[in-house]
């Protein structure tokens, strides 16, 4: 038993040394973490490059059709009389396509709306990234608190073991109780080791968001048991209209209307003009030539595209309505979860934990005088420990749901 105890103790100390080897430098607040992420997260940099690429596409869409230079040779080879160079007719001309129906502006509008969609997508990505950052920061803070609880339980078990040893030496209790406490102490040491692993993983999982593989901060500075007054649900529900995903649907509607205008612009056919000079080999003269051409049936060919664009433009308003309803239902469910967690936290903080602390103090003094057994004492310790664990679990539920409300509304309720 002692060998196992020493082995677990050695591993735990080794983990603490490894954790300290990361050259911890400072405590980090949530606002400092968010600044690091916004400045260094690769995902946001990718979005910037996509915006630059789309801007280049817009410049391309605003270009007019290229002018063309044409060379036509006639009667420069053949039989009999056609073999003579004097039969040659050569035409050099310059051609240009005149786009009718405001096609140039329509193409530019489509790309412009796509840029707005992309910019709004950047807002969505940024909002989701900040929510994920806050969640990971919360995980670090929670793991820190779990480690504190495990270490406090281990320290309390050590104090209890010392008290039992005094009773054994006084001949007031059996030595077998010490063996039972040693087993419990090993279990708590294993829990400390396990939570230490979880905390290190959470720290790395957080730091990689700002492109740092080895975290150099000491701890996450947050009061996770702080309960703030929530806004009324009606106030939060009104913020749904400003959610980036709702704005995304509005941008998509604008893009769809631009596509309709682009399709409708194709009803008017383009006019191809060509002008140049023709050399007549037979008379050694030069003549001016001019041609104009326009395709027929542009309306019938453009109509299927117009019908498709108009039908697609009717989808986005319905998607926006559906998205709004889903966000509203989700927000209502989360809001109720927060209310439940908040009420539970208040009951645990103001009633359950104070009573459990008094109960444990009574059992500790009673054990010294022989009024209570070791089993009753450890049960009282577990009651307090369970209450504190439940308080931590409720705090996780409370803050996790607040972060989701931030994600849904952009309300920025989470501030530690």
JOQUIWO-V156672 format. One record per helix or strand of 3 or more residues. SS is the DSSP state (2 for helix, 1 for strand). FROM is the first residue (numbers start at 0). LEN is the number of residues. If there is no record, write none. Layout:
ss->SS from->FROM len->LEN
ss->SS from->FROM len->LEN
This chain:
ss->2 from->1 len->19
ss->1 from->25 len->3
ss->2 from->29 len->11
ss->2 from->41 len->20
ss->1 from->67 len->7
ss->2 from->79 len->4
ss->2 from->84 len->3
ss->1 from->88 len->10
ss->2 from->102 len->67
ss->2 from->175 len->35
ss->1 from->216 len->4
ss->2 from->232 len->10
ss->2 from->243 len->22
ss->1 from->270 len->10
ss->1 from->284 len->10
ss->2 from->297 len->72
ss->2 from->373 len->36
